[in-house]
Amino acid sequence: MAHHDRSVEDLLNFLLMRLDETGFEQLVAHEPTRMMAPYFEGGGGRAETRGAMFTGCATCSQIPAGSVFPSYLHINVEAWPCLHVRSLALPLADDPDYRDGWQPEYTRYASGKLIHQDHDLRQPHQLAGQ
């Protein structure tokens, strides 16, 4: 298994110990992978393309070839754990090792911005069904 940050490995271990065969197959389709998102950075008379390394989802974090995001804050690629993986963990929320930060409403972009902001009035179970 590739080494990821501690929170990624914690959720992976949690799910691997608890998912049934169907859940495991879904997890494999949404496995974490290290990715780079190219973005434009300019200012002070300089302009350059940089790359932000992040842990993304093999299925949900698709970046079209040749894409360059206008800035780091505009990277709108879903980071891992993606909404689907968070939804896999949601039925296990009563487990004492489950962490509230794994709930679907905390899904983030690679830039760190929450995908579903506070003003988004949908409930987590509605988000999981998308």
C-alpha positions, -999 to +999 in steps of 0.1 A: +000+000+000+013+035-009+021+057+021-004+086+025-009+111+053-021+096+086-058+106+082-060+088+048-044+057+062-066+058+093-098+058+072-085+031+048-076+008+078-110+015+094-129+006+062-107-024+053-115-040+086-153-034+084-165-035+048-182-065+032-172-077-002-194-053-021-182-023+000-146-035-006-151-036-044-165+000-042-135+011-021-111-003-046-127+017-074-122+048-052-087+041-039-065+070-029-037+079-053-011+107-052-018+133-079-006+166-092-029+195-101-012+221-122-021+257-114-011+292-126+006+315-102+013+351-111+021+384-094+048+409-091+054+408-128+060+370-128+038+342-140+045+305-138+028+272-137+032+252-105+019+218-093+001+210-061+006+174-049-024+159-032-041+126-024-070+122-048-095+095-057-087+071-086-123+076-099-135+110-087-104+132-090-100+133-128-080+161-142-082+164-180-048+162-197-034+197-203-056+214-177-042+242-157-062+257-129-063+295-127-048+295-091-043+271-062-075+283-046-094+273-078-084+237-078-118+221-078-108+184-079-121+162-052-096+151-027-096+117-010-116+106+009-141+115-018-179+118-012-183+081-022-158+068+003-172+090+030-206+075+022-192+040+026-181+049+061-214+066+071-233+034+079-205+026+104-209+059+123-219+040+154-185+023+156-164+037+184-135+042+160-155+062+135-145+099+133-170+127+127-146+143+103-153+114+078-189+125+073-198+134+037-204+171+044-166+174+051-157+164+015-130+188+002-113+199-029-076+195-033-073+232-025-087+224+009-120+242+003-151+223+014-172+211-015-204+216+004-202+249+023-222+259+054-248+276+033-255+243+015-287+232+033-288+196+021-284+169+047-255+144+046-278+115+035-290+137+006-253+144-004-245+107-003-273+099-028-259+122-055 
